[in-house]
Amino acid sequence: HDHLVLIADPEQQALKLFINGKILKVHEGHTVAHVQHSNEALTNNSLFGVTVDFKADNYLTRRDFYVGSLEEAKAVSKLLSQVGQANYEPVRVQQQQPVLRSMYVDVQGMVKDGKWDNLHLVVIEKRLFVFRSQEDTVPWRVFFLHDCKLDKDGQIGLILHTSADDVVMRFASAQSRDAWAQTLTKAQRSLKEKINVTYTSGHQYRLSESERKSSVSGSAAVSNYNSDSESDDEPIGAPPSSSTNTASSSSSSAAAPSIMSGGSVIDKTLTAGAQLSSSYLVAWGDNTHGNLGIRTKDNQLLPKQIESLRTKCVRVLSAGASHCAAVTKDGHVYAWGNGADMQLGLGEARKQSSSPYLVTSLRAAGSIVHVACGRAHTLALSEAGVVWSWGSGSKGQLGQGDHSNAAYPQQLKTLGQQQVAMVAAGGDSSAVLTRDKGQVFMWGANDYGQLGVGHTTNLSTPSLVPALAQYKCVSVSCGADFSAAITDDHRLFTWGHGAHGKLGLGHESKSSSGAEEVAFFSQRGLRVTQVALGDTHAVALVEGGTVFSWGQAMLNCHKSDRKSPVELKAVRQVRYVCAGPTHSLLIDDQSRVFAFGRNKHGQLGNGNPTEDGLVETCLSSKIEAVAGMCGDSFSIVLASGSAPDRLESGRTAGRLRRLEQQQLEQQQQPNMRAFNYKPDDPRGGSGSMDEAKANDQIAALLSAVQQHEAANNSSAAATATTDDGQEKEKKKKKKKKGKWKQATDPNGKVYYYHTKTRETSWTKPDDMK
């Protein structure tokens, strides 16, 4: 063992290891899962052990440290426990017997030199450790179970197919063999990967008399594939399932639950990806807080895949102002982006994450089916209909009855026995939709009546929206300071701040104390299926795939504010809409993604941040977009299947290459960039300008050229020596008369200018040499 310096820093929530004065590794506090120390000396040298389990996602790493006294072991364990308080569950510190590892699953037998031999096996998470004896501290072999395939062979045989060879385990009975197969399958599934357990025709293994005598309860004989052993069969005990310590994942589906008899949630954010068997995420736009989840903080004009979630099969996605959350098919929640207000649910120490992190503290909630991100808080919904909240609680948006923040998910108990079908969050407000009656409950910020409860006082506990009590709602949405709901007969209701006409009620009221129907749709027989709210605009989708928008100019894809819904005729057959603070996304029936709104950070995804309005994103036609989310100046799209080799279209890639070349040329001529030449052609024709105007522009261009030459001459003069010959040469150059020079205007036409008199001409002067 090496001599290490271990520094447990509770303030920075980190465990630092040094060797020879140089840092070896840093373990973040939230990865410390378990600490235990020995209460007796482990060796003849009176060393005491401290064992630490580090956990990240589904990987378990164990580290053993040795110190010189029991008091030091207790002190180190206490420090490690303090570092590990970033976990939702407190780190357990316990004393252990002088054993260097925990034996979760015990079996015997492994081939050695081509012969049967009884050895000691340990299963920890996805790894199978093989020891020659229980006293050994270094394993003989280690198998990563998620890379193995498990087959049943014959009546009592079990084959573990590895990349190197096939390992055969033989048992005394089929019952014992099946129990061990189940144990190893659970260990493999702790990584949420499928296992192919099949029966193959093969040999039936039996224990010899000598092997039967040496076998003990819960043991098995293991060998490389060998069919020569046959003997009597004798039952032996199966491995105790209670001794396993694997984190098996839930296999329950994340499909949306029914909220009422004969009806179901129609909100596409919950149901769009409910049946996906494989998926991936692509993101682009502003990435200041790492909110794109691509492990960097660089802004992206082109789509980038979130590699960390490539194998997770995301089914539900949500984006807040600067953080995101996703639910996988296994019911796990991953969060990334800004965590300054603890909205990631990863503890106070995690202020930011540019890569998705598993919210391990939600495992106690069971399988998660829905998630919603507000400005700085997050809501999650379990399959049992229970709501969990975390992040900023300054306006009571966590619904816990106070205004305190929460670093980890807390169960929302203020709803009583109400079972919830979906959750929604926007700004500093929260909302839920109940399963039985489709009622809407809201809490949080209420400055503009966005809670719909008849007053403008903030609420820290859920309150029923009274104007909707007589309806069965199937969807609820929250914007920055206004809200909306859709009833089971596809009517749309809005309430809250009415600036820019974003409530769609035909007026620009500053607030609405209760929910009001957007009569525009019902009067025209239009049935609303989805609504998305931004900061100052809204988008709605009706049956038939038609999109309507209203609210602030440009953000609504129109040139002026619209107080009532206006149809977007440029896009047809739309099946999904979403909105962020300043832009929106549309997905049509061909999985094409369109965007409109502001594009300062490239959030429209067309590869050109200077182009606003309704545009088609530069996503490849091979991407099958299912759903999307808009954050503050960034976008994320959920697509089914596997990602293509190139995410952007070839047309977009070529345009960007030309744009980069133009920018490079402009950088090489910085003084020329100041001349803003208009796209008019001085040669005449459509859109042409007269010769006088052309001469004025060329004169301005000439002035820029002369400034550039003057700057070069000044630089040369500053570095010149005082040599008399050089001074005379300069005087001669100054006495020289000007001359005509040839140049080309930005449209490619040749013109001539005089360096002394600054005259310009379209024709070649007679006195030009």
N, C-alpha and C positions, 0 to 999 in steps of 0.2 A: 504494500500500500504506500502511496505517496503521501508526503506531509503537505497538507493543504491549510490555507488560512480561509476560514469561513466567516463571512460578515453577514449577519442578518439585520437588515435595515428596515424596521417597521415604518419609518416615515416615508421612505420611497417604495414601500411594499415590494422589496426585492431581496433575493438571496444571492450573494456574490461569492464566487470561489476564486481564490488566487493560488498560484503555484510559482515558487521562485520569484515572488514579487510581481508577477504578471497575471493579469486577470485571465481566468480559464473559462468561466461561464457565468451567466446571470440568469437566474430563474425568477420569473415574475411571481409576485405573491399569490395571484389568483390560481396559479397552477399547483400550489401546495395542497394536496388532498388529504394526506394522512401522515402523522408523525408518531413514532413510538420509540421507546428506549428500553434497554435491558435493565433489570434490577439486580443482575448478578454479572460477574466478570465472564466474558466470552472466551477468553484464552488464558493460557498460563501466564501471560504477561500482564494480567489484570486490566485488560482493555474492556471498556463498556461501549456498547453499540447504540447508535441512533439511526433509525431507519426512516427514510422520507419517501413518500410516493408523490411523484409529480404527474399531473394529469392534464393533457391538452386534447380536446375533442375526445376521441376514444382510445387514445394511446396512454399507456401507463408505464412510467419510467421509475424504477426503484433505485435509490442510492443509499448505500450503507456508509456511515461515518463512525470512526472509533475515537474515543477520548479516554483520558487516564483515570477518571474517577466517576462515581455515581452522581456526585454533586454537579460535576461539569456536564454530564449527560442530561441531567434535569434542566440545567440552565440553558443548554443549547436547544433542547426541546421546547422550552418556554419561548425563546426568541423565534424559533421557527413557527410556533403557533401564532405569535403576534403578526409575523409576516403574512401568514396564511389567512388572516381575517378578511382578506379581499373576497373570500368565498362566501356564498350565501349561507352554507352550513358551517358552523364553527369547526375548526380543525380539531380532531380528537387527538389527545396526547395520553398514551397509556403505557404501562410497563409491560414488558414481555419476558418470557422465559428466554434463556440464552440460546436462541435459535436465530440463524442468520437470515431466514426468509420465512414467509408464511406459506403453508402447504394448503392450497385450495382444493386440489384434486390429486389423490394418491393412487397410482397404479404401479405395477411392477413388470419388468421384462423388456428387453431390447436386444436385438441381435448384436453379438460381439464376435468378430472373427468368424462369421458364418455360422455361429452356433447360438442356440437359445441361451439367454442369460437374463436373470432377474435384475432389473435396475429400477431406479426411483424416478417417477415422472411428476412434474408440477405444471398445472395449467394456470396462467395468470393473464387475464384479458384474452388477447388473440394469440398468445405465445405458448408453445409447449416446450418446457425445459426438461432435459433428460440428464439425470445425475447417475453416476455409477453407484453411489450410496447416499444415504441420508446425511452422512457426515461431510460430504464434499460441499465446497462453497463455489466451485466453478463448474458450470454445466458441461457435460460431454458433447451434447448437441442441442441446438435450439431450432424449432420449427415455427414459422409464422403461419398460423392456421388460415389466415385469409387468402394466402397464396396456394393453399392445398385443396384438393378435392377428396371428399370422403365417400367411399363405396362400401356397401355390405357384400360380403363374399361367402356364399354357402350359408350354413346354419349358424356358425359361431365365429366366422372370420370378419375382420374389419380392416380395410386397406386405406392408408393415408397416402394419397398421391402427392408427391412433392416435386419440385423442379429438378432435384438430384436423383431421387430414386423412389420406389414404392415401399412404404413401411407397412408390414402386415402385423396386426395384433390378433391373437387368438384367445378366445375366452372359453370358460367351462360350460357356458350355457347360452342359448339364444337370448334369454331374458337379460342376462348380464351384458351380453354384447349390445343389445338394443339400448340399454340404459346408458352405456358408455358412448354410443353413437349420438344419443340425445345430448349428453354432456358436452361432447366436442362440437356438436352443431351449435349449441348455445354460445360457446366460446367464439366460434366463427362469426355468428350473427351479432356479436357485440360490436362489430364494425359495420353493422347494418348492410351486410352483403348476403346475397342469396347463396344457399348451399345446395348442391346437387347430390342428393342421397339416393342412390339407385341400387337395385339388386342385380348382381351379375352371376352367371353360371360359373361355378368354380369348385374349389375343394372345401370339404368340411373338416375343420380343424378340431382335434381332440387333444387333451392334455395327456402326457405320459404319466405313468405311476409316480415316477420321481418328481415330475413337475407338480403333480397334484398334491403330493405330500408337502412340497415347499411353498405352495400357494397359500395366500391368506385372504381373508375377506376383503373385497374391493380391489383385487389384483387382476392382472391380465398378462399373458405371455405375448411378447412382441418380437417379430422377426422380419427380415427381408423376405420376399415372396418365396415360400418353400412349401411343397405339398407332400413331403415324405413322412410327416409325423401323424400317427394315428393312435389313439388310446381310448380308454373308457371316458365317458362324460360324467361330470359331477358338478352340480350347481354351486356357484359361489356368489357372494354378495355383490350388489351393484353399487356404483359410487354414490355417496350421499349427496343429493341435490342441494341440501341446505348448506353444504360446505363450500359450494362454488361461490366465487365472488366476481362473476362476470357481469358487465353492464349490458344486459341484453336489451335490444331496442324493441319498441312497440311496433307491431305490424299492422296496426289499425289504419284504416283509410282516413285521409283528411278531407273527405267529401263534406259538403255543407249539410248540416242537419236540417231536417224539416222544422219549420217554425209553427206550423198550424195544420190542422186536418185539411187535406186537399190543397195545400199551398206550400210553397217553398221560397227561400230567399232567391231573388233574381239579381241581386247586386253582383256584377261581373267580377269585382275584385275578389269575391269569395268563391265563385263557381267556375271561373274561366279555366283554371288549371287543376280542378279537383280530380280529374281522371287521368292526369298525365303519368306515364310510366317512366319517362325520361325527359329531361329539360335542361336548359342552361340560360344564363343571364348575360345580356350585353348592355353596356352603359357608355354614355358620352356626356360632354359638357363640363361645367365647373367642378373642380375636384379639390377645392381649398382644404376641406376637412377630411380628405380621403373617402368621401361619400360615394365614390364610384366603386370602391371595393376591389381595386386592381393593384393594391400593394404599393402604389405611389400616390403623390399628391399633384401630379401634373395634369393640367386641363387636357381634355381630349376632344378633338374635332371629329375624329372617326370612331366608330364603335369599337369597344374593347370588351373581351369576354372576362367575366369574373371567374377566374380559374379555380379559386378555392371552393366554389360551389358546383363545379362541373359534374361531380359524381353524386351530388346530394338529392337531385330531383326536386327542385323547388316547385311548390304548387300555389302558394299565396305570397304576394309581394306587397310591401308598403314603403312609402318614402315620406319623410318629414321635411322640414326646412333644410337640414344638413345631415340627417342620419337615415338609415334604412334598416328594415327588418324583413326576413323571409322565413316562411314555414316550409319544411320539407315533407315528403310523403310519409316519413316516419314520425311526423308530429313534433319535430325539433325546431327550435327558433335560433336563427343566426342574426347577429346585429353588427353593424359597422358604421363608420362615419364619425360625426361629432359626438363626444360624450361628456362635454363640459358640465352638463346638468344631470349626468348619470343616466341619460335616456337610453344607453346601450344595455343597462342591466348587468354590467360586468364589474361593478364596484366603483368606489370613489377614485381609485388609482387610475382607472382606464379613462383618460380624458379624451382620447381619440383613437380610432383604429382604421387603418386603410385597408384592412382585410377582414372578411367576415369572421366573427367569433361565435362559438356555440354558447348560448345562454344556459349554462349548466344548472343554474339555480331554478330553472323552470321544470326540471325533470320531476320534481315533486307534484307538479300540476297535472301530470299525465300527458296524453297526446294533445298537442295544440292544433287547432283547425283554422284559426284566423288571427291576424295581427293588424294593428293600426298605429301609425306614427303621427304625432302632432308636431308642433314647433320644437318642443324640448321634452316630450314625454311619450310613452309607448303603452299600448294596451294589447293584451293577448287573451284569447278565448280558448278554453279547453274543450275537449270533446264532450265533457259532462255538462257544458253550459256555464262554467265558472269563469269569471273575469279576473285577470291579474293586471296590475298597473305598476309603473315605475318611472323614475325621472323627476322632472321639475314638478313641484306641487304648489308653486307660488300663488296660483289663482284657484287652488282647490281642484285642479283637473285630474288628480289621482283618485278622487272620490273616497278618500279614507276618513273624511270628517275633519281634517285639519289642512294646514297649508305647508306641511313639511315635505321635503324631498325624500326620495327613496332610491337607494343605490342598487337594490335588488327587487325583483318582482314581489309584490304583496297581493294577497288575495283580497278581492273587493267583496267585503262582507256586508256592506251597507245596502246591497240590493235584496237582502233577505233571502227568501226561497225562490226568487225569480230565476228561471233558466234563460240564458241568453243565446240568441241565434247568430248575431254578428255584432262587431264593435266598430266604432268610427272615431276618428280624432282629427282635429284641425285647429291651428293656432294654439290657444290655451284652453280649448273646450274638448269635451268627450261626450260620446253618446253610445247607447246600446239599444238593440232591438230584441224584445222578448220572444221566446219560442211559441208560447201558448196563444196569446192574443195579438201578437204583432204590435205591441205598444212601444213607444219611444221614450226612453229616460235619458236625461242630459244633466251635466254638471260641469263646473269650471268657470272660466271667464264669461261675464254676461254684460259687458259694458254697453253693448248695442242691442241687447235683447236676443242674442243668438241662441240662448237656451230655450226660448219660446215659452217661458213660464209666467209671462204677464208683468214682469218687472225687470230691472237692470242691476240687480244685486248678484254678486258672485256666489256660487254654491259649491260646497265641498262634499256634498252627498247627492246621489242621483235623485232627480225629481221628474215626475211624469209631465210630458208636454200635453196640457189639457185639451188644446184645440184638436189634437189627433186622437184623443181617447175613443172617439166613436168610430174610428177607422181601423182596419187591419193593414198595417204598413209592412212592406216587404223589403224596404231598403232605406237607409239613413246615411246622410253625408254631412261632413263638416268642412266649411271653408275657414278663412282666416278669422272672420267675425260675422259669418252668417251660415245658415244651415238649410238643409232640404231633406225631404222624405218622399217616397213613392208608395202609394197605397196598392192594395191587391187588385183594384180596378184600373191601375195605371194612371192615376191622377198625380200631379206634382204639386207639393206644398213647399213654400220657402218662408224663412223668417230671419230677422237680424238686421244688420247694417244694410241700408239701401243705396249707398253712394254709387254713382254712375249707372243706376238702374239695375244693379246686379241681382236683385230679387226677381226680376222679370215680371213685375206686377204692373208695368206701364207708367210708373212714377219713380221719383228719385227721393223717396223718404229716407231720412237718416237712420231710422230704426223702425222695427216692427215688433210690438210686444207679444205677438202671438202668430201662429202659423196661418198663412193665407194661401189659397189655391192659385196657381198660375193658370188662370182661365183661358189663356191663349190656346192651350192644347186641347182642352175638353170642348171648347167652342168649335173647334175644327175637326173634332173626331179623331184626334191624334192620341195614341196610347204610348206614354213614356215608359221606356224599359231601363234607362240608366241616366244618372245625372252626376256630373263632376263639378266641383267648386274650386276656384282659385282664390286669389286675394281680392280681386275686383272684377271678376268675370265668372261666367258659368257656361257649361256645355251640357246639352241633353241629347239623348238618342231615343228615337221613337221606332215603333214597329215598322218594318220595311227598310230600315237602314239609313234613314234620313237624320241629319245632324242639325241642331239649332244651337245658336249661341247668343249671348247678350252680355251687357256690362260695359266695361271701359274700352275705349277705342283701341284698335290694333290688337289688344289682348283677345278681343272677341272676333278677330279676323275681319273687322270692318273698319272703315275710315273714321267713324264717329261713335260716340256712346250710343248704345241701344238699350232702351228701357223695357223692351219686350223682345221675346225670342225672334231671331231672324234666321232663315234657312241658309245653310252653307251648300250652295248648289254645285260647287266644284268637285265635291267628293260624294260618291254614291255607295250604296250597299255596305255601310259601315256596321261593324258588329261589336266594337269596343271603343270607349272614350275614357280619357282621364285628363286631369288638369292639375297644374301646379300654380305657384304664385304668379308667374308671368308668361306661361306658355301651356299648350295642350297637345296631346297626342291622340290620333285616330288610327284604328286598325280596320281595314276593310275585309271583305269576304275572301280576298285573295292573299291575305296575310301581309299586305303592303302597309307600311306605317307612314302616316302623314303627320305634319306638325305645323302649328302656327303660334304667333306671339312674338315676344322679344327673342333676340338671338345673339346677345352680346357675348356670351361665353360659349357659343356653338351648341346651345341646348336643343335647337331644332334638328340637329343631326344631319344637315345637308352638306357639311364640310366647308361652309362659307359663312362665317359669323357676321358678315356685312349684309347678308340677304335676309330680309324679314318677310312676313306674310305667310300664306299657306304654301308649304313646300312638301315634297316627298323626301323622306329621309334617304340617306345613302346606303341603307342596309341592302345586303345581297338578296336577290330574289330567291335564294335557296333557304333563307331564314323563314321559318314558319312561326310568325309572331302570334302569341296567344293573348297576352295582356301586357300592360305597361304601367309605369308610375312616373310622375313628374315631381321633382323636388324643386328647391330654389336654384334655378339655372342649371339643372342637370336632368337627365332622363335615363330610365332603365326599362328594358323590354324583356319579358319572359317569353322564351321560344321553346317549342317542343322538339324532341329528337336530339340529334347530335349537331354540334356547331360545324359549319363548313370551314374549309381551309382559309377562305377569305371572307371576312364579315361584311366588307363594303363592296359596292358594285364597281365593276371595272370602269364605268363611265366616270364615277366620282373620283377614283384613284387617279385617272389621267388628268382630270381637271385640277386636282390638288397639286399634281406634279408641275403643271404649267403655272399655277399660282405661285408655287415656291420658287420657280425659275424667275418669274417676274419680280418677286420680292428680292431675290438675290441680285438681279440686275440693278434694281433701284438702290440697294445698299451700296453697290459699287460706284454709283453716281449720286451722292447725297445731295449736292446742290441742284441737280436736275429735278429732284423730287418736289422741290418747292414750287416748280412751275406746273400749275394745274391745268393741263391742256384739255380743252373740251373736245368731245368726239364729233366735231364738225369737220367736214372735208373742204379745204380751201380751193379744191379743184372744181367745185360746183356739183350740181346734181341734187338729189334729194337730201334735204337737211343741210345744204351748203350755206356758207357765209360769204359776204363780199370780200374783195381783195384787201380793202382797208382794214377790216377786222382781222384778217389773216396776218397782215403786216404788223398789226399791233401785238398779236400773240407771238409772232416770231421775234419781234423786238424784245418782248419780255423774256423769251427764251435766250436771246443773245445776251441780255443783261445777266442772266444766271450763269451763262458760259463765261462772261468776262469776270464776274465775281470769283468764279472758280480759278481762272487764270491768274487773277490778282492775288488770290490767296497763295497760289503756288509760287508766284514771283516774290511775295513777301517772305515766304519761308526760305526761298533760295537766298534772298538778300541778307537775311538774319544769320545765315551760316557761312556767308562768303568771307574770305580773308581780306585784309587791307592791302593786299599786293597792288602796286601801282598799275601793273599791266592789266590786272582784272578790273580795276576801277576805270581805266581808259576804255576797256572793252564794253563795260556797262554803259558808259556815256555814248559810245557809238551806237549801241542798240537803242538807246533812248532817242537819238537823233533820227533813227530810221523812220521813214514814213510808213503809215499803215498800208495794208494790202487787202485784197479780196480773198475770202475763204469760202469753201463750199461746205454745206451742212445739210442735214436731212431733218424734216419736221417729224413729229410723232406719228403722222399718217404715212410716212415713207416718201413724201415728195421732196425733191431736191430744191434748195434755195441757196442764195449767196448773200454774204454780209461783209461789210468793210470794218476792219479792226480799229480804224482811227476815227472815221466819221460816223460809224454805226448805221450806215445806210444798208437797206436790204433790197433784194431784187429776186424775182422769180426767173429772170433770164440771165444768162452769163454776160457780165459786163465786158465791154470792148477792151478796157485797159487791164483786164485780168490775165496774168501770165499763165 
